[in-house]
Amino acid sequence: MSDERRLRVFLVDDHAMFRAGVRAELSRRGAAMPGTAAPGAEGPGTQVDVVGEASTVAEAITQIALREPDVVLLDVHMPDGGGRAVLDAVRRTHPQVRFLALSVSDAAEDVIGLIRAGARGYVTKTISPDELVEAIRRVADGDAVFSPRLAGFVLDAFAARPDTPVTDPELDQLTNREREVLRLLARGYAYKEIAKELFISIKTVETHVSNVLRKLQMSNRYELSRWAADRRLV
């Protein structure tokens, strides 16, 4: 009989190509996770099994309840409430499921918001496949996992205001996608570059920028950039 430990992982992301890539990398590296026995070696190893995936909040909530994974890899910015909505719903009925945020965003308010909601870790999509596998193992074991920069956000927030949620009435007006567009705009990205980064059309980018300008009562991207920089969104 095998002593191999098997971890059940569920993927939540609205980009099919990204999910396919993560699934492939986990399958390729999961049999010999860092710090565990390699195939054919003595002693137990750890295997990652991707047991399901979802592209929408509603689908994720339903399928996670059915599959009961050990760890959910959770995108932050999706329509209909994003990763936070998935986390809130699942934790009410399946508190044993652990969440690891895997996002393009490295903004402080995204990191802190997901951790306050109950995620056990937060890593960005620039993480290497081997590092992601190790992060999954650690989250499954109950550890908290962050890159050094993101860990700094969390420590600063909880040390400064341990009992106060991070809120910003102006920022709260914006949808998750509008925040993503705003952040990239403030970093100097052109509309075409934002569209490519977020896998949306240039027309959709223009619509999001128009909505942000209207909600924040600003007239151009330069005002938005200053506003975003003041809130450490860049």
ABEGO torsion letter per residue (X at the ends): XBABBBBBBBBBBABAAAAAAAAAAAAAAAABBBGBBBBGBBEBBBBBBBAEBBABAAAAAAAAAAAGBABBBBBABBBGGEAAAAAAAAAAABAABBBBBBBABABAAAAAAAAAAGBABBBBAABBAAAAAAAAAAAAAGBBBBBAAAAAAAAAAAAABAABBBBBAAAAABBAAAAAAAAAAAAGBBAAAAAAAAGBBAAAAAAAAAAAAAAAGBABAAAAAAAAAAAGAX
